[in-house]
């Protein structure tokens, strides 16, 4: 990562020294600087409607298309982090099976995902508030005995907050946090509110359609970082330049996606231009460059609003969250600020009023109760319904850990931090 930062520093020097006059967003003397550092493609996500008799063949067909898409994007200079497959909601294909049979099927899917190196999402356990909560109990056990499965629960929609689903999700999070042997089962589960189908990002992705469709999500926090480094405290310039920078990459990826659709026969449904971060590729650090202060200080909400406005102005076929993600433990700077107390649950909810974030990878003390979890999940759902916007919650209680202690997750995608006292 040090080499990337060195190149980025040179880019910024070149930008200031040569392009200061017109407020130009790039340096005219360096072709790489004109392009900027390319973001990674976080996910190419395929949506498949499986059946119990032929899921292996169906997955093989999806993987052929996904691997072709990955190769095409990488030829264009965009590194692909993951390929993903989302099934229809799993209660549809475990229906009629005894509990142990259903668990065995989900474990088979998990093993196939591990063998073929793709990320698997089995959809929501509950989509409506009248759905049988027994599917949540099945999912809780599955998350404790698998590693690759991702899943969700829909806790709000056009019909309002799904309070039965909220309570069932709280029960699941509490159970999995205490019974998952690797302490990471909750990382693979989210509640979603007002999120439409076909989002490429996990764990909230789902679909109820015929399958053979795909979407793409970008990891472009580095693009925001480059723009904010040269437009500090200048909202107008930051918005204009960020739209241009995000659009350049999103449009390039979309052109490739449309070509992939023609070549594979799979339907391309859109791109989520949300600038997802990952560890050192930090949206928190980018925002601090714009505000000139720590994340959580005055100006943070303005920066969140600028990013969201820029994302929504990107002229591609958009799908999913299309806003801003603030995943506390997936972002090195956010994890640092959380440990320092500069950002809190309430602050993240406040930022959610102007961006599509919610509460993502938020670490919590292990002694949190089901009632407390339900109140937190209910707040996210209520906010989503109020503002008619997609929000999600991925809460990570750490069994045996109390406020003031440090998390000890052993995962390459998570940054450990200090647990806060619950409000």
C-alpha positions in Angstrom: 0.0 0.0 0.0 3.0 2.3 0.6 3.8 2.4 -3.1 0.2 3.4 -4.0 0.3 6.2 -1.4 3.7 7.4 -2.9 2.2 7.6 -6.4 -0.8 9.3 -5.0 1.3 11.9 -3.3 3.2 12.6 -6.5 -0.1 13.0 -8.3 -1.3 15.6 -5.9 2.0 17.5 -6.1 1.7 17.5 -9.9 -1.9 18.6 -9.7 -1.1 21.6 -7.5 2.1 22.7 -9.3 0.9 22.4 -12.9 -2.9 22.8 -12.9 -3.5 25.4 -10.2 -4.8 28.0 -12.6 -8.2 26.8 -13.7 -9.1 24.6 -10.8 -8.6 21.7 -13.3 -9.4 18.3 -11.8 -6.4 16.6 -13.4 -2.8 17.2 -14.5 -2.5 17.6 -18.2 1.1 16.5 -18.4 0.6 12.9 -17.1 -1.7 10.4 -18.8 -2.0 8.4 -15.6 -2.9 11.5 -13.7 -5.6 12.4 -16.2 -7.2 9.0 -15.6 -6.6 9.0 -11.9 -6.1 5.8 -9.9 -8.6 3.3 -11.1 -11.0 1.9 -8.5 -11.4 -1.9 -8.0 -14.5 -3.6 -8.9 -15.8 -4.9 -5.5 -18.3 -7.3 -7.0 -19.7 -8.8 -10.1 -22.9 -10.3 -8.8 -25.1 -12.8 -10.7 -28.7 -13.6 -9.8 -29.8 -17.2 -10.2 -33.0 -19.0 -9.5 -32.0 -22.4 -8.4 -33.7 -25.7 -7.7 -32.6 -28.5 -5.4 -32.1 -30.9 -8.3 -29.8 -28.9 -10.5 -28.2 -26.1 -8.5 -24.7 -27.3 -9.3 -25.3 -27.0 -13.1 -27.0 -23.6 -12.6 -24.0 -22.3 -10.5 -21.6 -23.6 -13.2 -23.5 -21.7 -15.9 -23.4 -18.5 -13.7 -19.7 -19.0 -13.0 -18.9 -19.2 -16.7 -20.5 -15.8 -17.3 -18.9 -14.3 -14.1 -15.4 -15.4 -15.0 -15.8 -14.1 -18.5 -17.0 -10.8 -17.1 -14.0 -10.7 -14.7 -11.6 -11.3 -17.5 -13.1 -8.5 -19.6 -13.0 -6.0 -16.8 -9.4 -6.8 -15.9 -8.4 -6.4 -19.6 -9.7 -2.9 -19.2 -7.5 -2.3 -16.2 -10.1 -2.8 -13.5 -9.1 -5.3 -10.8 -12.0 -7.5 -9.7 -12.1 -8.3 -6.0 -14.9 -10.9 -6.0 -17.5 -12.7 -8.1 -20.8 -13.4 -6.4 -24.0 -15.5 -6.8 -27.3 -14.6 -5.2 -30.2 -17.1 -5.1 -33.8 -16.5 -4.6 -34.8 -16.3 -0.9 -33.7 -19.7 0.6 -37.1 -20.5 2.3 -38.4 -21.1 -1.3 -36.0 -24.0 -1.9 -35.8 -25.4 1.6 -39.6 -25.5 1.9 -40.9 -29.0 2.7 -37.5 -30.2 4.0 -37.0 -31.3 7.5 -34.7 -29.0 9.5 -31.7 -31.2 9.3 -32.3 -31.7 5.5 -32.5 -28.0 5.0 -29.3 -27.4 7.0 -27.6 -30.1 5.0 -28.6 -28.4 1.7 -27.3 -25.0 2.9 -24.0 -26.6 3.9 -23.7 -28.2 0.5 -24.2 -24.8 -1.1 -21.6 -23.4 1.3 -19.1 -26.1 0.3 -19.6 -25.5 -3.4 -19.0 -21.8 -3.0 -15.8 -22.5 -1.1 -14.6 -25.0 -3.7 -15.4 -22.7 -6.7 -14.2 -19.5 -5.0 -17.3 -17.4 -5.2 -19.3 -15.5 -2.6 -22.8 -16.9 -2.1 -25.9 -15.1 -0.8 -29.0 -17.1 -0.1 -31.3 -14.1 0.2 -33.7 -12.9 2.9 -35.0 -15.3 5.5 -38.0 -12.9 5.8 -39.3 -10.5 3.2 -42.7 -9.7 4.7 -43.7 -9.2 8.3 -46.1 -12.1 8.0 -43.4 -14.6 6.9 -42.7 -17.5 9.2 -39.9 -16.6 11.6 -38.8 -20.2 11.7 -36.7 -19.4 8.6 -34.7 -17.0 10.8 -34.0 -19.7 13.3 -32.8 -22.0 10.5 -30.6 -19.3 9.2 -29.1 -18.6 12.6 -28.0 -22.2 12.9 -26.7 -22.2 9.3 -24.6 -19.0 9.9 -23.0 -20.8 12.9 -21.9 -23.8 10.8 -20.9 -22.3 7.5 -18.3 -19.7 6.3 -19.3 -18.6 2.8 -23.1 -18.1 3.2 -24.5 -14.5 3.3 -28.1 -13.7 4.0 -30.4 -11.0 5.2 -33.9 -10.1 6.5 -36.1 -7.3 5.1 -37.2 -5.1 8.0 -39.0 -2.3 6.1 -40.6 -1.7 2.8 -43.4 0.3 1.2 -45.7 -1.2 3.8 -43.7 0.3 6.7 -41.5 -1.2 9.4 -41.6 -5.0 9.7 -41.6 -5.2 13.5 -41.8 -9.0 13.6 -38.8 -9.3 11.4 -36.9 -6.7 13.5 -37.4 -8.8 16.6 -36.5 -12.0 14.8 -33.4 -10.4 13.4 -32.3 -9.2 16.8 -32.8 -12.8 18.1 -30.6 -14.1 15.3 -27.8 -11.6 15.8 -27.7 -12.3 19.5 -27.7 -16.1 19.0 -25.1 -16.1 16.2 -22.7 -13.8 18.1 -22.7 -16.3 21.0 -22.6 -19.5 19.0 -20.6 -18.9 15.8 -17.2 -20.6 16.4 -15.2 -18.0 14.5 -17.2 -15.0 15.9 -17.8 -13.9 12.4 -21.3 -15.3 11.7 -22.9 -11.9 12.2 -20.6 -10.4 9.5 -22.5 -12.4 6.9 -25.9 -11.1 7.9 -27.7 -7.8 7.5 -31.1 -6.3 7.8 -32.2 -4.2 4.9 -34.9 -1.5 4.8 -36.3 0.0 1.6 -33.6 -1.7 -0.5 -34.7 -2.9 -3.9 -33.6 -6.2 -5.5 -30.5 -6.8 -7.5 -28.1 -4.7 -5.4 -24.5 -6.1 -6.0 -23.3 -5.5 -2.4 -23.5 -8.1 0.4 -25.1 -9.2 2.6 -28.2 -7.3 1.6 -28.4 -8.5 -2.0 -31.5 -10.4 -3.0 -33.8 -11.1 -6.0 -37.2 -12.7 -6.7 -36.9 -12.8 -10.5 -36.2 -15.4 -13.1 -32.4 -15.3 -12.8 -29.6 -15.0 -15.4 -29.1 -11.3 -14.5 -26.0 -9.5 -13.2 -25.0 -6.2 -11.6 -21.7 -4.6 -10.6 -20.5 -2.7 -7.6 -17.3 -0.5 -7.4 -14.7 0.0 -4.6 -14.0 3.6 -5.5 -13.2 5.3 -2.2 -9.8 6.1 -3.7 -11.5 8.2 -6.3 -13.2 10.3 -3.6 -9.9 10.5 -1.8 -8.1 12.0 -4.9 -10.9 14.6 -5.5 -11.3 15.6 -1.8 -7.5 16.1 -1.4 -7.6 19.0 -3.9 -11.0 20.5 -3.1 -10.9 20.8 0.7 -13.7 23.0 2.0 -15.0 23.8 -1.5 -18.3 22.0 -1.8 -19.1 23.3 -5.4 -15.7 22.2 -6.8 -15.8 18.9 -4.9 -19.2 18.0 -6.2 -18.4 18.9 -9.8 -15.0 17.1 -9.9 -16.4 14.1 -8.0 -19.2 13.6 -10.5 -16.7 13.8 -13.4 -14.2 11.3 -11.7 -16.8 8.8 -10.6 -18.6 9.0 -14.0 -15.4 8.3 -16.0 -14.9 5.0 -14.3 -18.6 4.0 -14.0 -19.2 4.6 -17.7 -16.1 2.6 -18.6 -17.3 -0.3 -16.5 -20.8 0.0 -17.8 -19.6 -0.2 -21.4 -17.8 -3.4 -20.6 -20.8 -4.8 -18.7 -23.0 -4.2 -21.8 -20.5 -6.0 -24.0 -20.5 -8.9 -21.5 -24.3 -9.1 -21.6 -24.1 -9.3 -25.4 -21.5 -12.1 -25.3 -23.0 -14.2 -22.5 -26.8 -13.7 -22.9 -27.1 -12.6 -19.3 -29.1 -9.5 -18.6 -27.2 -6.5 -17.2 -29.3 -4.6 -14.7 -27.1 -1.8 -13.6 -24.2 -0.6 -11.5 -24.0 0.7 -7.9 -21.5 3.6 -8.0 -21.4 3.8 -4.2 -17.7 4.4 -3.4 -17.2 1.4 -1.2 -14.1 1.5 1.0 -11.9 -1.3 2.3 -9.3 -0.9 5.0 -6.6 1.5 3.8 -8.8 2.5 0.8 -10.7 4.7 3.3 -13.8 6.8 2.8 -13.2 8.1 6.3 -9.7 9.4 5.5 -11.1 10.9 2.2 -13.8 12.9 4.2 -11.1 14.1 6.6 -9.1 15.6 3.7 -12.2 17.5 2.7 -13.2 18.8 6.2 -9.7 19.2 7.6 -10.8 17.7 10.9 -11.4 14.2 12.3 -14.3 12.1 11.0 -17.3 12.9 13.1 -16.4 16.6 13.5 -18.3 19.5 11.9 -18.5 19.2 8.2 -18.7 15.4 8.1 -22.4 15.5 7.3 -21.8 18.0 4.5 -19.1 15.7 3.0 -21.5 12.8 3.2 -24.1 14.8 1.4 -21.7 15.8 -1.4 -20.6 12.3 -2.0 -24.2 11.1 -2.2 -25.2 13.9 -4.6 -22.3 13.1 -6.8 -23.0 9.4 -6.9 -26.7 10.0 -7.8 -25.6 12.2 -10.7 -23.4 9.6 -12.3 -25.0 9.0 -15.7 -25.2 5.2 -15.7 -28.0 2.7 -15.1 -27.9 2.7 -11.3 -29.1 0.0 -8.9 -28.7 -0.8 -5.2 -27.8 1.8 -2.6 -26.3 4.4 -4.9 -25.1 6.6 -2.1 -22.4 6.4 0.6 -21.2 3.5 2.8 -19.6 3.9 6.2 -18.7 0.4 7.3 -16.9 1.0 10.6 -14.8 -2.1 10.7 -14.1 -2.4 7.0 -12.5 1.1 6.9 -9.2 1.7 8.7 -9.9 5.4 9.6 -13.5 4.8 10.6 -12.4 1.9 12.9 -9.8 4.3 14.4 -12.3 7.1 15.0 -14.9 4.6 16.4 -12.3 3.4 18.9 -11.6 7.0 19.9 -15.3 7.8 20.3 -15.3 10.5 17.5 -18.2 8.7 15.8 -21.1 7.0 17.5 -24.3 5.1 16.6 -26.3 8.3 16.7 -23.8 10.1 14.5 -24.0 7.3 11.9 -27.8 7.5 11.9 -27.6 11.2 11.5 -25.4 10.8 8.4 -27.9 8.2 7.1 -30.3 11.1 6.7 -28.3 12.3 3.7 -26.7 9.1 2.4 -27.4 5.4 2.0 -25.4 4.0 4.9 -27.2 2.8 8.0 -25.1 0.9 10.5 -22.6 -1.3 8.8 -20.0 -3.6 10.5 -20.7 -1.8 13.8 -18.9 -3.6 16.8 -20.9 -3.9 20.0 -20.3 -5.3 23.5 -21.1 -8.9 23.8 -23.6 -8.3 26.7 -26.0 -6.4 24.5 -29.5 -7.7 24.9 -32.0 -8.8 22.2 -34.2 -5.8 23.2 -31.3 -3.4 22.7 -30.5 -4.9 19.3 -34.2 -4.7 18.3 -34.3 -1.0 19.2 -31.2 -0.3 17.1 -32.5 -2.2 14.1 -35.8 -0.5 14.5 -34.2 2.9 14.4 -32.5 2.1 11.1 -35.8 0.8 9.7 -37.8 3.8 10.9 -35.3 6.2 9.4 -35.4 4.4 6.0 -39.2 4.5 5.9 -39.3 8.2 6.9 -36.9 9.2 4.1 -37.9 6.5 1.6 -34.3 5.5 1.1 -32.3 2.2 1.3 -30.5 1.6 4.6 -29.0 -1.5 6.1 -27.7 -2.7 9.5 -24.9 -5.2 10.1 -24.2 -5.4 13.8 -21.3 -7.3 15.3 -21.7 -8.1 19.0 -18.5 -9.6 20.4 -19.2 -12.3 22.9 -17.2 -12.0 26.1 -16.0 -8.4 25.3 -17.1 -5.3 27.2 -17.1 -1.6 26.5 -13.5 -0.3 26.6 -12.1 -3.6 25.4 -10.7 -4.2 21.9 -12.2 -6.6 19.3 -10.1 -9.5 18.2 -11.6 -10.6 14.9 -9.3 -12.6 12.8 -10.4 -11.6 9.3 -8.5 -10.0 6.4 -11.4 -7.6 5.7 -11.9 -6.2 9.2 -10.0 -3.7 11.3 -10.1 -4.3 15.0 -11.2 -1.4 17.2 -12.3 -0.5 20.8 -15.9 -1.2 21.8 -18.0 1.7 22.9 -20.4 1.8 25.8 -24.0 1.5 24.6 -26.1 4.7 24.9 
